[in-house]
């Protein structure tokens, strides 16, 4: 082989280019990333789908809730990376003084931004594959080459052996360097795995989750409705009336009792003003209409009192809500940026190495293997109202198969009128004179010969036993004994047949043996 540098070993190909590396969380519906860098071939890499259907927003034109939550894209970037296996039910929303997504919405969101067969794409699985399936198989090659070369030297010497020995020495160096590169790659993957695992909550699995957004239709003291919009919500916001005031405040992490306290205060002040100005003296003193005070006027006065009495507390409550919302979004953005940095750092370690001088490139596969970037299966879609209870984080229990029905002792048994098919008879699988195909196999199995079991619903097994049992069956039927005789009114199980059971006969009940072939015909 030539020593041309173009033919030298270039090391393991990097897993991704140094710039514009695609993120784990590329999913449909996300805004397009910056224009991709040109590849080595001079062809631009394909950009993600930019024409995703627009998400429907709230039909109320005055609703101030944005259609898309500002924390959605960062959260998708954070959760889309898969550091370890079996993580779906270990992740959970971090406590933030706000409401939680439901179990179904949270698990669906995690699953949507991750590729199908998630565990197969985990860094843990990738790292183990490099370590065990690649480095593990190459680790003893160098020593094997040395050992075998020593054995060859006992019966081979001369110029040819020396050339072969030199080539083996170069091969050993190449293999050793390869193992070193792989070990460095495994170490780098280990570091990325631990960093991503930590960003996703570590052993606790707690990660920030975008909190619902709120908009009040009206003033806080006399609102018509509150619009609540969770992350990844489509269509009209969730609306709550004033009757749900305490629940709404709890969803936003505020004092739920504050709503009731304000409502009661306003009601009391309305009654107070109506009573106070029912007196002509008070009306005349304050210069009001002699007709008295209407309920609406009393309400205006009561609201003014409530604004003065509770205004500071309400402002503080909204400020605390905005602060919590901001902290959650900042936490998501920071973890998302750190995740993106770790994503871009995932690559293999490489170093230039020379092939052995005698190597022939014609026998080498020098093309790098194709690689596909794993992406999420879809964009998340919330469909349930926010909850005050956190997701349990427990995998659903697999349903156990239904228990088989116990055999009814009152059913007729054996023979043509019973549920017991003739052993080896193919008609037992097609409704000849066996049980219904829907009957449990355990109740309709018959064992013959060497122990072969024929189920009532297994036609292939029944047919396979015909050759073994055909002759004896036809003989018993023609001679009036065995199963055929039992079907004529003699039970085979030792129980008397009930007299009101009709016999069920088949036009081919006497067997399948041709008359010319039957020695008893």
C-alpha positions as semicolon CSV with decimal commas, in nm:
position;residue;x (nm);y (nm);z (nm)
1;X;0,000;0,000;0,000
2;X;0,114;0,353;-0,074
3;X;0,202;0,585;0,213
4;X;-0,007;0,859;0,051
5;X;-0,167;1,067;0,326
6;X;-0,503;1,053;0,145
7;X;-0,511;0,682;0,223
8;X;-0,420;0,724;0,588
9;X;-0,672;0,643;0,856
10;X;-0,864;0,958;0,950
11;X;-1,005;0,832;1,275
12;X;-1,365;0,783;1,375
13;X;-1,607;1,018;1,200
14;X;-1,756;1,281;1,425
15;X;-2,115;1,214;1,523
16;X;-2,219;1,565;1,421
17;X;-2,055;1,873;1,263
18;X;-1,907;2,124;1,500
19;X;-2,165;2,391;1,410
20;X;-2,538;2,389;1,341
21;X;-2,577;2,046;1,500
22;X;-2,942;1,946;1,501
23;X;-3,102;1,926;1,839
24;X;-3,250;1,612;1,986
25;X;-3,582;1,788;2,016
26;X;-3,650;1,884;1,654
27;X;-4,024;1,827;1,627
28;X;-4,297;1,938;1,396
29;X;-4,436;2,271;1,498
30;X;-4,111;2,414;1,638
31;X;-3,977;2,736;1,477
32;X;-3,708;2,673;1,217
33;X;-3,346;2,687;1,342
34;X;-3,085;2,915;1,184
35;X;-2,990;2,825;0,825
36;X;-2,785;2,503;0,831
37;X;-2,416;2,511;0,756
38;X;-2,293;2,369;0,429
39;X;-2,182;2,007;0,449
40;X;-1,848;1,880;0,328
41;X;-2,011;1,778;0,001
42;X;-2,123;2,136;-0,067
43;X;-2,491;2,043;-0,039
44;X;-2,704;2,216;0,219
45;X;-2,858;1,983;0,474
46;X;-3,238;1,971;0,455
47;X;-3,418;2,213;0,684
48;X;-3,700;2,100;0,915
49;X;-4,059;2,135;0,805
50;X;-4,138;2,507;0,802
51;X;-4,500;2,487;0,697
52;X;-4,651;2,320;1,003
53;X;-5,021;2,396;1,042
54;X;-5,095;2,700;1,256
55;X;-5,219;2,626;1,605
56;X;-5,573;2,752;1,667
57;X;-5,587;3,020;1,934
58;X;-5,863;3,153;2,157
59;X;-6,168;3,278;1,968
60;X;-6,206;3,574;2,206
61;X;-6,026;3,856;2,020
62;X;-5,950;4,038;2,347
63;X;-5,784;3,738;2,514
64;X;-5,429;3,835;2,600
65;X;-5,300;3,479;2,640
66;X;-5,051;3,401;2,361
67;X;-5,144;3,098;2,152
68;X;-4,806;2,933;2,212
69;X;-4,653;2,932;2,558
70;X;-4,310;3,105;2,564
71;X;-4,158;2,809;2,752
72;X;-4,267;2,537;2,508
73;X;-3,969;2,527;2,272
74;X;-3,714;2,534;2,552
75;X;-3,892;2,253;2,736
76;X;-3,898;2,039;2,422
77;X;-3,524;2,093;2,381
78;X;-3,463;2,002;2,746
79;X;-3,670;1,683;2,752
80;X;-3,593;1,555;2,402
81;X;-3,241;1,444;2,496
82;X;-3,235;1,084;2,621
83;X;-2,944;1,031;2,861
84;X;-3,053;0,698;3,013
85;X;-3,305;0,422;2,956
86;X;-3,645;0,371;3,123
87;X;-3,693;0,740;3,200
88;X;-4,054;0,805;3,094
89;X;-4,211;0,743;3,436
90;X;-3,912;0,869;3,635
91;X;-3,956;1,226;3,511
92;X;-4,201;1,449;3,695
93;X;-4,290;1,821;3,702
94;X;-4,090;2,022;3,952
95;X;-4,283;2,185;4,236
96;X;-4,309;2,557;4,154
97;X;-4,604;2,693;4,350
98;X;-4,825;2,658;4,040
99;X;-5,065;2,396;3,907
100;X;-4,948;2,073;3,744
101;X;-5,026;1,904;3,414
102;X;-5,228;1,587;3,443
103;X;-5,055;1,250;3,432
104;X;-5,177;1,185;3,078
105;X;-5,074;1,525;2,939
106;X;-4,730;1,516;3,100
107;X;-4,641;1,163;2,983
108;X;-4,777;1,239;2,636
109;X;-4,564;1,555;2,612
110;X;-4,247;1,366;2,713
111;X;-4,320;1,087;2,468
112;X;-4,402;1,326;2,183
113;X;-4,067;1,507;2,179
114;X;-3,863;1,187;2,199
115;X;-3,800;0,942;1,916
116;X;-3,990;0,619;1,884
117;X;-3,823;0,330;2,073
118;X;-3,672;0,592;2,302
119;X;-3,441;0,364;2,501
120;X;-3,265;0,252;2,183
121;X;-3,158;0,615;2,126
122;X;-3,030;0,679;2,478
123;X;-2,670;0,786;2,533
124;X;-2,645;0,509;2,790
125;X;-2,724;0,249;2,522
126;X;-2,486;0,417;2,274
127;X;-2,204;0,433;2,528
128;X;-2,244;0,069;2,624
129;X;-2,244;-0,032;2,257
130;X;-1,912;0,146;2,196
131;X;-1,764;-0,001;2,510
132;X;-1,890;-0,359;2,484
133;X;-1,961;-0,428;2,117
134;X;-1,667;-0,237;1,969
135;X;-1,388;-0,185;2,221
136;X;-1,472;-0,512;2,394
137;X;-1,417;-0,707;2,074
138;X;-1,099;-0,524;1,977
139;X;-0,939;-0,525;2,322
140;X;-0,759;-0,859;2,291
141;X;-0,671;-0,838;1,920
142;X;-0,329;-0,691;1,984
143;X;-0,234;-0,966;2,225
144;X;-0,373;-1,236;1,994
145;X;-0,167;-1,103;1,704
146;X;0,146;-1,106;1,919
147;X;0,078;-1,455;2,053
148;X;0,004;-1,605;1,711
149;X;0,304;-1,433;1,561
150;X;0,524;-1,599;1,823
151;X;0,380;-1,936;1,726
152;X;0,450;-1,871;1,355
153;X;0,810;-1,775;1,427
154;X;0,883;-2,127;1,551
155;X;0,846;-2,269;1,200
156;X;0,885;-1,970;0,973
157;X;1,183;-1,741;0,920
158;X;1,334;-1,530;0,647
159;X;1,255;-1,212;0,459
160;X;0,887;-1,294;0,406
161;X;0,834;-1,358;0,775
162;X;1,009;-1,034;0,864
163;X;0,780;-0,840;0,625
164;X;0,478;-1,014;0,772
165;X;0,599;-0,940;1,124
166;X;0,638;-0,570;1,040
167;X;0,284;-0,557;0,900
168;X;0,153;-0,727;1,215
169;X;0,335;-0,472;1,431
170;X;0,174;-0,186;1,240
171;X;-0,166;-0,353;1,271
172;X;-0,122;-0,390;1,645
173;X;-0,040;-0,020;1,677
174;X;-0,345;0,069;1,471
175;X;-0,572;-0,149;1,685
176;X;-0,427;-0,009;2,007
177;X;-0,481;0,346;1,884
178;X;-0,836;0,260;1,781
179;X;-0,914;0,125;2,126
180;X;-0,770;0,442;2,281
181;X;-0,997;0,655;2,059
182;X;-1,297;0,444;2,153
183;X;-1,216;0,468;2,522
184;X;-1,195;0,847;2,489
185;X;-1,529;0,847;2,303
186;X;-1,689;0,640;2,577
187;X;-1,553;0,879;2,839
188;X;-1,697;1,176;2,647
189;X;-2,036;1,004;2,617
190;X;-2,029;0,926;2,988
191;X;-1,974;1,294;3,064
192;X;-2,260;1,401;2,834
193;X;-2,488;1,137;2,981
194;X;-2,425;1,254;3,337
195;X;-2,467;1,621;3,244
196;X;-2,797;1,564;3,061
197;X;-2,922;1,337;3,338
198;X;-2,850;1,612;3,590
199;X;-3,026;1,875;3,375
200;X;-3,330;1,650;3,368
201;X;-3,354;1,634;3,744
202;X;-3,102;1,363;3,826
203;X;-3,230;1,087;4,049
204;X;-3,537;1,290;4,147
205;X;-3,641;1,332;3,783
206;X;-3,795;1,671;3,863
207;X;-3,793;1,915;3,573
208;X;-3,961;2,256;3,534
209;X;-4,284;2,254;3,336
210;X;-4,443;2,558;3,165
211;X;-4,709;2,697;3,398
212;X;-5,056;2,783;3,263
213;X;-5,122;3,142;3,152
214;X;-5,412;3,346;3,289
215;X;-5,617;3,634;3,150
216;X;-5,908;3,803;3,331
217;X;-6,208;3,907;3,125
218;X;-6,296;4,216;3,326
219;X;-6,151;4,374;3,641
220;X;-6,026;4,160;3,926
221;X;-6,303;4,278;4,153
222;X;-6,588;4,209;3,910
223;X;-6,463;3,979;3,641
224;X;-6,681;3,791;3,391
225;X;-6,448;3,495;3,333
226;X;-6,087;3,387;3,367
227;X;-5,913;3,234;3,065
228;X;-5,662;2,963;3,155
229;X;-5,432;2,838;2,879
230;X;-5,190;2,551;2,953
231;X;-4,883;2,490;2,740
232;X;-4,950;2,317;2,406
233;X;-5,321;2,402;2,427
234;X;-5,520;2,426;2,101
235;X;-5,833;2,632;2,046
236;X;-6,034;2,828;2,302
237;X;-5,886;2,877;2,646
238;X;-6,034;2,699;2,946
239;X;-6,284;2,940;3,106
240;X;-6,382;2,964;3,471
241;X;-6,659;3,183;3,615
242;X;-6,654;3,373;3,941
243;X;-6,805;3,069;4,111
244;X;-6,470;2,895;4,056
245;X;-6,266;3,186;4,193
246;X;-6,095;2,990;4,468
247;X;-5,995;2,712;4,227
248;X;-5,860;2,964;3,975
249;X;-5,641;3,131;4,236
250;X;-5,513;2,791;4,350
251;X;-5,416;2,707;3,991
252;X;-5,209;3,026;3,982
253;X;-5,047;2,953;4,316
254;X;-5,225;3,241;4,498
255;X;-5,423;3,236;4,822
256;X;-5,743;3,060;4,727
257;X;-5,924;3,214;5,026
258;X;-5,850;3,566;4,900
259;X;-6,118;3,539;4,632
260;X;-6,385;3,438;4,880
261;X;-6,276;3,709;5,119
262;X;-6,307;3,979;4,852
263;X;-6,647;3,854;4,729
264;X;-6,785;3,843;5,083
265;X;-6,646;4,188;5,154
266;X;-6,813;4,339;4,845
267;X;-7,145;4,171;4,927
268;X;-7,133;4,305;5,283
269;X;-7,056;4,658;5,164
270;X;-7,342;4,649;4,914
271;X;-7,585;4,556;5,193
272;X;-7,430;4,824;5,411
273;X;-7,479;5,100;5,155
274;X;-7,832;4,992;5,066
275;X;-7,927;5,000;5,437
276;X;-7,736;5,321;5,507
277;X;-7,901;5,516;5,228
278;X;-8,244;5,385;5,299
279;X;-8,256;5,668;5,552
280;X;-8,371;6,005;5,403
281;X;-8,143;6,185;5,647
282;X;-7,831;6,015;5,506
283;X;-7,950;6,070;5,150
284;X;-8,006;6,439;5,206
285;X;-7,678;6,478;5,394
286;X;-7,471;6,326;5,112
287;X;-7,668;6,506;4,843
288;X;-7,800;6,190;4,671
289;X;-8,117;6,139;4,471
290;X;-8,414;6,152;4,706
291;X;-8,539;5,829;4,546
292;X;-8,263;5,646;4,726
293;X;-7,962;5,435;4,622
294;X;-7,991;5,162;4,356
295;X;-7,817;4,828;4,392
296;X;-7,581;4,913;4,107
297;X;-7,482;5,237;4,275
298;X;-7,431;5,050;4,600
299;X;-7,212;4,800;4,417
300;X;-6,996;5,078;4,273
301;X;-6,938;5,215;4,620
302;X;-6,862;4,864;4,754
303;X;-6,613;4,795;4,475
304;X;-6,438;5,125;4,542
305;X;-6,400;5,022;4,904
306;X;-6,268;4,677;4,797
307;X;-6,011;4,832;4,564
308;X;-5,885;5,049;4,847
309;X;-5,891;4,768;5,101
310;X;-5,753;4,481;4,889
311;X;-5,573;4,654;4,605
312;X;-5,228;4,614;4,757
313;X;-5,278;4,245;4,832
314;X;-5,409;4,178;4,481
315;X;-5,112;4,358;4,325
316;X;-4,874;4,159;4,542
317;X;-5,050;3,836;4,442
318;X;-5,019;3,917;4,072
319;X;-4,657;4,019;4,119
320;X;-4,579;3,690;4,291
321;X;-4,753;3,502;4,009
322;X;-4,551;3,687;3,744
323;X;-4,232;3,621;3,942
324;X;-4,304;3,247;3,965
325;X;-4,389;3,234;3,597
326;X;-4,066;3,415;3,511
327;X;-3,855;3,187;3,730
328;X;-4,003;2,877;3,566
329;X;-3,940;3,010;3,217
330;X;-3,587;3,118;3,305
331;X;-3,514;2,774;3,453
332;X;-3,643;2,609;3,137
333;X;-3,444;2,842;2,909
334;X;-3,120;2,790;3,103
335;X;-3,154;2,412;3,109
336;X;-3,248;2,415;2,742
337;X;-2,936;2,614;2,651
338;X;-2,717;2,381;2,857
339;X;-2,884;2,080;2,693
340;X;-2,818;2,225;2,349
341;X;-2,451;2,266;2,439
342;X;-2,429;1,906;2,554
343;X;-2,610;1,787;2,242
344;X;-2,355;1,959;2,021
345;X;-2,065;1,814;2,217
346;X;-2,170;1,454;2,153
347;X;-1,917;1,323;1,904
348;X;-1,652;1,059;1,864
349;X;-1,283;1,116;1,932
350;X;-1,053;1,087;1,633
351;X;-0,682;1,092;1,553
352;X;-0,491;1,040;1,227
353;X;-0,328;0,701;1,187
354;X;-0,143;0,526;0,907
355;X;-0,260;0,198;0,760
356;X;-0,003;-0,086;0,747
357;X;0,212;-0,051;0,436
358;X;0,087;-0,380;0,290
359;X;-0,286;-0,298;0,332
360;X;-0,489;-0,287;0,011
361;X;-0,778;-0,032;0,008
362;X;-0,958;-0,250;-0,246
363;X;-1,047;-0,485;0,039
364;X;-1,159;-0,207;0,274
365;X;-1,497;-0,043;0,320
366;X;-1,395;0,317;0,369
367;X;-1,740;0,473;0,335
368;X;-1,879;0,610;0,664
369;X;-2,210;0,452;0,765
370;X;-2,524;0,662;0,709
371;X;-2,665;0,827;1,018
372;X;-3,015;0,955;1,084
373;X;-3,083;1,229;1,335
374;X;-3,341;1,102;1,591
375;X;-3,635;1,337;1,628
376;X;-3,957;1,351;1,823
377;X;-4,263;1,176;1,693
378;X;-4,487;1,486;1,708
379;X;-4,549;1,812;1,887
380;X;-4,710;1,783;2,232
381;X;-5,084;1,845;2,261
382;X;-5,247;1,920;2,596
383;X;-5,607;1,809;2,628
384;X;-5,692;1,816;3,001
385;X;-5,744;2,093;3,254
386;X;-5,449;2,170;3,483
387;X;-5,448;1,988;3,814
388;X;-5,362;2,079;4,171
389;X;-5,212;1,731;4,219
390;X;-4,875;1,631;4,068
391;X;-4,852;1,332;3,831
392;X;-4,792;1,011;4,022
393;X;-4,511;0,895;3,797
394;X;-4,623;0,533;3,804
395;X;-4,634;0,313;3,497
396;X;-4,981;0,175;3,425
397;X;-5,036;-0,177;3,553
398;X;-5,068;-0,429;3,273
399;X;-5,409;-0,586;3,260
400;X;-5,415;-0,954;3,350
401;X;-5,580;-1,191;3,101
402;X;-5,935;-1,285;3,198
403;X;-5,964;-1,599;3,407
404;X;-6,085;-1,906;3,225
405;X;-6,437;-2,013;3,298
406;X;-6,478;-2,324;3,509
407;X;-6,632;-2,623;3,343
408;X;-7,003;-2,653;3,405
409;X;-7,079;-2,991;3,563
410;X;-7,431;-2,979;3,426
411;X;-7,317;-2,972;3,064
412;X;-7,352;-3,303;2,880
413;X;-7,016;-3,472;2,842
414;X;-6,867;-3,700;2,577
415;X;-6,998;-3,852;2,258
416;X;-7,196;-3,688;1,984
417;X;-7,424;-3,497;2,221
418;X;-7,149;-3,369;2,451
419;X;-6,866;-3,115;2,441
420;X;-6,587;-3,371;2,407
421;X;-6,457;-3,404;2,048
422;X;-6,328;-3,732;1,912
423;X;-5,954;-3,747;1,955
424;X;-5,774;-3,647;1,637
425;X;-6,096;-3,563;1,449
426;X;-6,049;-3,252;1,235
427;X;-6,416;-3,172;1,273
428;X;-6,347;-3,082;1,636
429;X;-6,203;-2,752;1,507
430;X;-6,479;-2,674;1,260
431;X;-6,795;-2,735;1,459
432;X;-6,866;-3,097;1,355
433;X;-6,957;-3,230;1,697
434;X;-6,719;-3,047;1,925
435;X;-6,765;-2,733;2,131
436;X;-6,806;-2,385;1,988
437;X;-6,475;-2,232;1,869
438;X;-6,526;-1,964;2,131
439;X;-6,512;-2,213;2,417
440;X;-6,195;-2,208;2,627
441;X;-5,933;-2,448;2,499
442;X;-5,880;-2,583;2,849
443;X;-6,238;-2,710;2,853
444;X;-6,225;-2,878;2,514
445;X;-5,885;-3,044;2,490
446;X;-5,854;-3,420;2,437
447;X;-5,532;-3,616;2,470
448;X;-5,453;-3,931;2,268
449;X;-5,163;-4,159;2,185
450;X;-4,834;-4,030;2,317
451;X;-4,991;-3,733;2,492
452;X;-5,058;-3,498;2,198
453;X;-5,327;-3,247;2,301
454;X;-5,582;-3,132;2,046
455;X;-5,766;-2,808;2,131
456;X;-6,112;-2,744;2,000
457;X;-5,994;-2,431;1,823
458;X;-5,668;-2,570;1,678
459;X;-5,754;-2,713;1,341
460;X;-5,395;-2,774;1,237
461;X;-5,319;-2,982;1,545
462;X;-5,640;-3,180;1,504
463;X;-5,565;-3,260;1,140
464;X;-5,215;-3,372;1,227
465;X;-5,361;-3,640;1,454
466;X;-5,602;-3,786;1,198
467;X;-5,355;-4,029;1,047
468;X;-5,261;-4,169;1,387
469;X;-5,615;-4,213;1,517
470;X;-5,821;-4,260;1,199
471;X;-5,817;-4,639;1,178
472;X;-5,903;-4,710;1,542
473;X;-6,171;-4,440;1,540
474;X;-6,347;-4,577;1,234
475;X;-6,322;-4,931;1,370
476;X;-6,487;-4,832;1,699
477;X;-6,760;-4,647;1,517
478;X;-6,843;-4,933;1,280
479;X;-6,839;-5,196;1,555
480;X;-7,066;-4,991;1,781
481;X;-6,804;-4,934;2,051
482;X;-6,569;-4,663;2,171
483;X;-6,651;-4,298;2,111
484;X;-6,905;-4,376;1,842
485;X;-7,104;-4,603;2,071
486;X;-7,081;-4,353;2,352
487;X;-7,224;-4,086;2,123
488;X;-7,524;-4,309;2,062
489;X;-7,625;-4,282;2,424
490;X;-7,347;-4,437;2,634
491;X;-7,153;-4,164;2,822
492;X;-6,777;-4,213;2,835
493;X;-6,726;-4,019;3,157
494;X;-6,930;-4,256;3,379
495;X;-7,214;-4,005;3,420
496;X;-7,566;-4,069;3,305
497;X;-7,678;-3,853;3,016
498;X;-7,969;-3,625;3,088
499;X;-8,278;-3,754;2,902
500;X;-8,379;-3,409;2,774
501;X;-8,055;-3,350;2,582
502;X;-8,103;-3,380;2,207
503;X;-7,850;-3,581;2,013
504;X;-7,649;-3,373;1,768
505;X;-7,554;-3,576;1,466
506;X;-7,338;-3,501;1,168
507;X;-7,385;-3,630;0,816
508;X;-7,030;-3,762;0,824
509;X;-7,048;-3,896;1,178
510;X;-6,924;-4,246;1,081
511;X;-6,575;-4,131;0,985
512;X;-6,370;-4,050;0,679
513;X;-6,253;-4,401;0,572
514;X;-6,348;-4,495;0,220
515;X;-6,576;-4,800;0,214
516;X;-6,341;-4,984;-0,022
517;X;-6,056;-4,938;0,224
518;X;-6,249;-5,041;0,536
519;X;-6,175;-5,408;0,627
520;X;-6,498;-5,425;0,828
521;X;-6,729;-5,296;0,550
